[in-house]
Amino acid sequence: MQSALKCIAATVFATSLIAGSLCAAETNKTAAPGTCDLSRFVAANAQPGGRTTLRDASGRTLGAATTAGSRTTFRDPGGRTTGSATVEGNRTVFRDGTGRTVGTAMTSGRLMTYRDATGRTQATSSESQGRTTFRESGGRTTSTVQSAGSTATVRDASGRTLATVQ
């Protein structure tokens, strides 16, 4: 549970940062997009021309993600690029702030499989009725994201709210 919290926290902070600091659960660390559930969710639901703001449970802005064409760029609260996610057919490639590939996501129906840069499965996600469930490679639920209109709420496996995405 702690590793899931660290990942989600770093992603939220990084994911827009988004893809940045949240995954580490520490605001002074940065995680690459695609390494935690929040950035994965944002990349999978990106709309061309859209902007996503990530906030922690108390409403503090953690970062933002902007999408142009098939590329989503994650920035921290200071505006620094923390990474990107680029859709290539049924595959999404996640890169860190230096452009190094850190992972991929493959879509098959409503199931997404996330792999690290070496090709090892790290996680999966599935969507049903506006709710996305993330599971580690062993099958244990790490987080859920419930969408309601233009807002999504990220919760850990115990149901505690970690972040919101707008």
C-alpha positions as CSV (number, residue, x, y, z in Angstrom):
1,M,0.0,0.0,0.0
2,Q,2.8,2.4,0.8
3,S,4.4,1.9,-2.7
4,A,1.1,2.6,-4.3
5,L,0.7,5.8,-2.3
6,K,4.2,6.9,-3.2
7,C,3.5,6.2,-6.8
8,I,0.2,8.0,-6.9
9,A,1.5,10.9,-4.8
10,A,4.4,11.4,-7.1
11,T,2.3,11.1,-10.2
12,V,-0.1,13.6,-9.0
13,F,2.6,16.1,-8.2
14,A,4.4,15.2,-11.4
15,T,1.5,14.4,-13.6
16,S,1.2,17.7,-14.4
17,L,3.7,17.8,-12.8
18,I,1.6,15.1,-13.2
19,A,4.1,12.9,-14.1
20,G,6.3,14.2,-11.6
21,S,6.4,14.4,-7.9
22,L,3.4,12.5,-6.9
23,C,4.7,9.1,-7.5
24,A,7.4,9.6,-4.9
25,A,4.9,10.8,-2.3
26,E,7.4,13.4,-1.5
27,T,7.0,16.8,-3.1
28,N,10.8,17.2,-3.4
29,K,11.2,14.2,-5.7
30,T,10.1,13.8,-9.2
31,A,8.8,10.6,-10.9
32,A,8.5,10.1,-14.6
33,P,5.0,9.9,-16.2
34,G,3.8,6.4,-16.6
35,T,5.4,5.2,-13.4
36,C,2.3,5.7,-11.3
37,D,-1.4,5.4,-11.6
38,L,-2.3,9.1,-11.7
39,S,-0.1,9.9,-14.7
40,R,-1.3,6.7,-16.4
41,F,-4.9,7.8,-15.9
42,V,-4.3,11.3,-17.2
43,A,-2.4,10.0,-20.3
44,A,-5.2,7.5,-21.1
45,N,-7.9,10.1,-20.9
46,A,-6.2,13.0,-22.5
47,Q,-8.2,15.1,-25.0
48,P,-6.3,17.0,-27.8
49,G,-6.1,20.7,-26.9
50,G,-7.0,19.9,-23.3
51,R,-5.4,20.9,-20.1
52,T,-5.6,18.8,-16.9
53,T,-4.9,20.2,-13.4
54,L,-3.9,17.8,-10.7
55,R,-4.6,18.6,-7.0
56,D,-3.9,16.7,-3.8
57,A,-6.6,15.8,-1.3
58,S,-6.5,19.3,0.3
59,G,-6.8,21.1,-3.1
60,R,-3.2,22.1,-3.5
61,T,-2.1,22.1,-7.2
62,L,0.4,19.4,-7.9
63,G,0.9,20.0,-11.6
64,A,-0.7,20.1,-15.0
65,A,-0.8,18.2,-18.2
66,T,-1.4,19.6,-21.6
67,T,-2.3,17.6,-24.8
68,A,-1.4,18.6,-28.3
69,G,-2.3,16.1,-30.9
70,S,-1.2,12.7,-29.6
71,R,1.3,14.0,-27.1
72,T,0.6,14.9,-23.4
73,T,3.2,16.9,-21.6
74,F,3.4,16.9,-17.8
75,R,4.7,19.9,-15.9
76,D,5.3,20.5,-12.2
77,P,3.8,23.5,-10.4
78,G,6.7,25.6,-11.4
79,G,6.1,24.9,-15.1
80,R,9.1,22.6,-15.6
81,T,8.5,19.6,-17.9
82,T,8.7,16.4,-16.0
83,G,7.9,14.1,-18.9
84,S,5.5,13.1,-21.7
85,A,3.2,10.4,-23.0
86,T,2.8,9.9,-26.7
87,V,0.0,7.7,-28.2
88,E,1.2,5.6,-31.1
89,G,-1.7,3.5,-32.3
90,N,-2.8,1.2,-29.4
91,R,0.4,1.9,-27.5
92,T,1.4,4.9,-25.3
93,V,5.1,5.6,-24.8
94,F,6.0,7.4,-21.5
95,R,9.2,9.5,-21.4
96,D,10.9,11.3,-18.6
97,G,11.9,15.0,-18.7
98,T,15.1,14.2,-20.6
99,G,13.2,12.2,-23.3
100,R,14.3,8.7,-22.1
101,T,11.6,6.0,-22.5
102,V,10.5,4.9,-19.0
103,G,7.6,2.7,-20.0
104,T,4.8,1.8,-22.3
105,A,1.1,1.0,-22.1
106,M,-0.7,-1.3,-24.5
107,T,-4.5,-1.3,-24.9
108,S,-6.6,-4.3,-25.5
109,G,-10.3,-3.6,-25.2
110,R,-10.9,-2.0,-21.8
111,L,-7.6,-3.4,-20.4
112,M,-4.4,-1.6,-20.4
113,T,-1.1,-3.2,-19.5
114,Y,1.8,-1.1,-18.3
115,R,5.4,-2.2,-18.8
116,D,8.7,-0.6,-17.7
117,A,11.4,0.3,-20.2
118,T,12.8,-3.3,-20.1
119,G,9.4,-4.8,-21.0
120,R,8.4,-6.1,-17.6
121,T,4.8,-5.8,-16.7
122,Q,4.3,-3.3,-13.8
123,A,0.6,-2.8,-13.6
124,T,-2.8,-3.1,-15.4
125,S,-5.9,-1.0,-15.4
126,S,-9.5,-1.7,-16.5
127,E,-12.4,0.7,-16.8
128,S,-16.1,0.1,-16.2
129,Q,-18.9,2.6,-15.8
130,G,-16.7,5.6,-15.2
131,R,-14.4,3.8,-12.7
132,T,-10.8,2.9,-13.5
133,T,-9.1,0.3,-11.3
134,F,-5.4,-0.1,-11.2
135,R,-3.7,-3.3,-10.1
136,E,-0.1,-4.2,-9.6
137,S,1.4,-7.0,-11.6
138,G,0.4,-9.5,-8.9
139,G,-3.3,-8.5,-9.2
140,R,-3.6,-6.5,-6.0
141,T,-5.6,-3.2,-6.4
142,T,-3.4,-0.2,-5.9
143,S,-5.9,2.6,-6.6
144,T,-9.2,3.5,-8.3
145,V,-10.3,6.6,-10.2
146,Q,-13.9,7.6,-10.3
147,S,-14.9,10.0,-13.0
148,A,-17.9,12.4,-12.6
149,G,-18.3,14.9,-15.3
150,S,-15.0,16.8,-15.9
151,T,-13.5,15.8,-12.5
152,A,-12.0,12.5,-11.4
153,T,-11.1,11.5,-7.9
154,V,-8.2,9.2,-7.2
155,R,-8.4,6.9,-4.2
156,D,-5.9,4.4,-2.7
157,A,-6.9,0.8,-2.2
158,S,-8.4,1.6,1.2
159,G,-10.7,4.3,-0.3
160,R,-8.8,7.3,1.0
161,T,-8.8,10.3,-1.4
162,L,-5.3,11.0,-2.7
163,A,-6.0,13.5,-5.5
164,T,-8.4,15.0,-8.0
165,V,-8.0,15.6,-11.7
166,Q,-9.8,18.4,-13.5
